[in-house]
Amino acid sequence: MISTALQDLFGGRAAEAVLLSLFHYGESYGRAISRDFDVSLDAVQRQLNRFERSGAVVCKRQGRTLVYSWNPKSRVAARLRDLTGVIYDGLGMEAKQSLFPERRQPRAKDKPVIR
């Protein structure tokens, strides 16, 4: 498992997982974050609730799933997203591929695969 400064700053792998997932995908849900980062679902959900209470993220319901994304109205969220972006940009391509192995959005029909 790759560790970043986010883990040290926010005190745990769950916070790091939530922030990196939201930065990478734009929106995500607890079980996907838990699966990608091999962190317990309970820890991820607690962290998502903390970020939601602070106003950094917002959640919407899609069926039975709560989908979380950055709060577009929050200045704190903008700064947190910028900080996460600095850490994310410092990760190598191999690290990003190991952290986010699953593609969640469909590819364009004739788009070539770049490796």
VENWOPE-V521055 format. One record per residue. RES is the residue in one letter. PHI is phi in radians with two decimals (* if undefined). D_FIRST is the distance of its C-alpha to the first C-alpha in Angstrom with 2 decimals. Layout:
# VENWOPE-V521055
res->RES phi->PHI d_first->D_FIRST
res->RES phi->PHI d_first->D_FIRST
This chain:
# VENWOPE-V521055
res->M phi->* d_first->0.00
res->I phi->-1.46 d_first->3.78
res->S phi->-1.94 d_first->6.41
res->T phi->-2.13 d_first->9.87
res->A phi->-1.12 d_first->13.36
res->L phi->-1.08 d_first->13.56
res->Q phi->-1.12 d_first->11.68
res->D phi->-1.23 d_first->14.29
res->L phi->-1.20 d_first->17.09
res->F phi->-1.82 d_first->16.88
res->G phi->1.43 d_first->15.80
res->G phi->3.00 d_first->12.80
res->R phi->-1.23 d_first->9.73
res->A phi->-1.14 d_first->12.43
res->A phi->-1.11 d_first->14.30
res->E phi->-1.04 d_first->11.60
res->A phi->-1.09 d_first->10.93
res->V phi->-1.09 d_first->14.74
res->L phi->-1.13 d_first->15.60
res->L phi->-1.15 d_first->13.43
res->S phi->-1.14 d_first->14.60
res->L phi->-1.12 d_first->18.11
res->F phi->-1.19 d_first->18.15
res->H phi->-1.21 d_first->17.00
res->Y phi->-1.66 d_first->19.17
res->G phi->1.56 d_first->21.82
res->E phi->-2.68 d_first->21.89
res->S phi->-2.82 d_first->19.85
res->Y phi->-2.33 d_first->20.20
res->G phi->-0.95 d_first->18.45
res->R phi->-1.13 d_first->17.79
res->A phi->-1.16 d_first->16.28
res->I phi->-1.12 d_first->13.82
res->S phi->-1.03 d_first->13.05
res->R phi->-1.19 d_first->12.68
res->D phi->-1.11 d_first->10.56
res->F phi->-1.80 d_first->7.82
res->D phi->0.95 d_first->8.65
res->V phi->-2.08 d_first->10.46
res->S phi->-1.08 d_first->14.08
res->L phi->-1.05 d_first->16.69
res->D phi->-1.06 d_first->18.86
res->A phi->-1.14 d_first->16.54
res->V phi->-1.14 d_first->16.04
res->Q phi->-1.13 d_first->19.82
res->R phi->-1.09 d_first->20.71
res->Q phi->-1.18 d_first->18.83
res->L phi->-1.06 d_first->20.50
res->N phi->-1.11 d_first->23.78
res->R phi->-1.10 d_first->23.42
res->F phi->-1.14 d_first->22.90
res->E phi->-1.21 d_first->25.79
res->R phi->-1.08 d_first->28.02
res->S phi->-1.35 d_first->27.47
res->G phi->1.58 d_first->28.54
res->A phi->-1.33 d_first->25.49
res->V phi->-2.22 d_first->24.86
res->V phi->-2.17 d_first->27.36
res->C phi->-2.26 d_first->27.25
res->K phi->-2.35 d_first->29.52
res->R phi->-1.66 d_first->30.23
res->Q phi->-2.11 d_first->30.08
res->G phi->1.19 d_first->31.69
res->R phi->-1.71 d_first->29.92
res->T phi->-1.73 d_first->26.62
res->L phi->-1.62 d_first->25.96
res->V phi->-1.84 d_first->24.55
res->Y phi->-1.85 d_first->23.36
res->S phi->-2.59 d_first->23.87
res->W phi->-1.10 d_first->24.61
res->N phi->-1.42 d_first->28.03
res->P phi->-1.20 d_first->30.31
res->K phi->-1.65 d_first->32.88
res->S phi->-1.74 d_first->30.76
res->R phi->-1.25 d_first->30.74
res->V phi->-1.10 d_first->27.86
res->A phi->-1.08 d_first->25.78
res->A phi->-1.09 d_first->26.81
res->R phi->-1.21 d_first->25.74
res->L phi->-1.15 d_first->22.39
res->R phi->-1.10 d_first->21.84
res->D phi->-1.10 d_first->22.95
res->L phi->-1.09 d_first->20.56
res->T phi->-1.11 d_first->17.60
res->G phi->-1.09 d_first->19.10
res->V phi->-1.10 d_first->19.16
res->I phi->-1.15 d_first->15.43
res->Y phi->-1.08 d_first->14.85
res->D phi->-1.16 d_first->17.45
res->G phi->-1.39 d_first->15.86
res->L phi->-1.31 d_first->12.80
res->G phi->-1.33 d_first->13.77
res->M phi->-1.08 d_first->14.73
res->E phi->-1.12 d_first->12.22
res->A phi->-1.13 d_first->9.30
res->K phi->-1.12 d_first->11.40
res->Q phi->-1.19 d_first->12.13
res->S phi->-1.33 d_first->8.72
res->L phi->-1.34 d_first->8.19
res->F phi->-2.19 d_first->11.86
res->P phi->-1.30 d_first->13.05
res->E phi->-1.73 d_first->16.06
res->R phi->-1.51 d_first->19.09
res->R phi->-1.79 d_first->20.84
res->Q phi->-2.01 d_first->23.99
res->P phi->-1.19 d_first->26.66
res->R phi->-1.46 d_first->27.46
res->A phi->-1.14 d_first->30.94
res->K phi->-0.97 d_first->33.30
res->D phi->-1.90 d_first->33.95
res->K phi->-1.33 d_first->30.93
res->P phi->-1.29 d_first->29.64
res->V phi->-1.55 d_first->26.05
res->I phi->-1.78 d_first->24.69
res->R phi->-2.11 d_first->22.06
